[in-house]
């Protein structure tokens, strides 16, 4: 399963989370199959987002999309996000 991992810091988690939730429909429209959110145990305003995807190419397109770039321009995002496009490894 392809996925995106996104790490960034936010000003205040609850406010940022409401913006994140508002973008569920655009994520689904791009092929996102679901998400999981994680917070740094030592810094709860640092987030790690796991977004499962139906297709690697569609995940790549979303990573480069205006929808995602606009989300990162929200005043709740403090730093430049780290984005990893990953695929599950089967041994």
C-alpha positions in Angstrom: 0.0 0.0 0.0 1.4 3.4 -0.9 1.3 6.1 1.7 2.4 9.6 2.5 4.1 10.5 5.8 4.0 14.2 6.7 5.8 15.7 9.7 5.4 19.3 10.8 5.0 21.5 13.8 1.8 23.4 14.4 0.9 26.4 16.6 -1.9 24.7 18.5 -3.0 21.1 17.8 -6.8 21.5 18.3 -7.0 24.4 15.9 -4.7 22.7 13.3 -6.8 19.5 13.7 -10.0 21.3 12.7 -8.3 22.5 9.4 -7.0 19.0 8.8 -10.5 17.5 9.2 -11.9 20.1 6.7 -9.6 18.7 4.1 -10.9 15.1 4.3 -13.0 15.4 1.1 -10.2 16.8 -1.0 -7.9 14.0 0.2 -10.5 11.3 -0.6 -11.0 12.9 -4.1 -7.3 12.4 -4.7 -7.5 8.7 -3.7 -6.7 8.8 0.0 -8.0 5.7 1.8 -7.7 7.0 5.3 -5.4 8.7 7.8 -3.8 8.3 11.2 -2.5 11.2 13.2 0.4 11.0 15.7 1.8 13.6 18.1 5.3 13.8 19.5 5.2 12.6 23.1 7.6 15.4 24.1 6.2 18.1 21.9 2.4 17.6 21.3 2.5 20.4 18.6 4.7 18.3 16.4 2.6 16.0 14.2 3.2 13.0 12.1 0.4 12.2 9.6 0.0 8.8 7.9 -2.1 9.0 4.7 -2.9 5.6 3.1 -3.4 5.7 -0.7 -5.0 3.6 -3.4 -2.3 4.2 -5.9 1.3 5.5 -5.8 0.9 7.9 -8.7 -2.2 9.5 -7.2 -0.3 9.8 -3.9 2.5 11.6 -5.7 0.0 13.9 -7.4 -1.5 14.8 -4.1 1.9 15.5 -2.6 2.4 18.1 -5.4 -1.2 19.4 -5.3 -2.4 22.9 -4.6 -4.7 21.4 -2.0 -1.7 20.2 0.1 0.3 23.4 -0.6 -2.6 25.5 0.6 -3.0 23.4 3.7 0.7 24.1 4.6 0.1 27.8 4.2 -2.4 27.8 7.1 -1.2 30.1 9.9 -1.4 27.0 12.2 1.6 25.4 10.4 4.9 26.6 11.9 7.6 25.0 9.8 8.3 23.5 6.4 6.7 20.0 6.4 8.8 16.9 5.7 7.0 14.7 3.2 7.8 11.1 2.5 6.2 9.0 -0.2 6.5 5.4 0.8 5.5 1.9 -0.2 5.1 -1.0 2.1 7.9 -3.5 1.7 7.1 -7.2 1.4 9.9 -9.5 2.2 
